[in-house]
Amino acid sequence: MWFEEIFEEYDKEKTNENRFLSRKLNLIRQNNITKSDLSIH
């Protein structure tokens, strides 16, 4: 029974990690877009 709880915890952490990573990626993408916009103008 205990390993299920651990797995759930692990799962939660994984989800948070993924959320964090995708947020980071989005920020980077937005930065790149603004940079390319600036270079165009």
C-alpha positions as CSV (number, residue, x, y, z in Angstrom):
1,M,0.0,0.0,0.0
2,W,2.7,2.5,0.9
3,F,4.4,2.3,-2.5
4,E,1.2,3.6,-4.1
5,E,1.3,6.7,-2.0
6,I,4.9,7.2,-2.9
7,F,4.1,6.8,-6.6
8,E,1.3,9.3,-6.3
9,E,3.7,11.8,-4.7
10,Y,6.2,11.1,-7.5
11,D,3.5,11.6,-10.0
12,K,2.5,14.9,-8.5
13,E,6.1,16.1,-8.6
14,K,6.5,15.0,-12.2
15,T,3.4,17.0,-13.2
16,N,4.7,20.1,-11.5
17,E,8.0,19.7,-13.2
18,N,6.4,19.4,-16.6
19,R,4.2,22.4,-15.9
20,F,7.3,24.3,-14.9
21,L,9.2,23.2,-18.0
22,S,6.4,24.1,-20.4
23,R,6.0,27.5,-18.7
24,K,9.8,28.1,-19.1
25,L,9.6,27.0,-22.8
26,N,6.7,29.4,-23.4
27,L,8.7,32.3,-21.9
28,I,11.7,31.5,-24.1
29,R,9.5,31.3,-27.1
30,Q,7.9,34.6,-26.3
31,N,11.3,36.1,-25.8
32,N,12.5,34.8,-29.2
33,I,9.4,36.2,-30.9
34,T,9.9,39.7,-29.4
35,K,13.6,39.6,-30.4
36,S,12.8,38.6,-34.0
37,D,10.1,41.3,-34.1
38,L,12.7,43.8,-32.9
39,S,15.2,42.8,-35.5
40,I,12.6,43.1,-38.2
41,H,11.8,46.6,-37.3
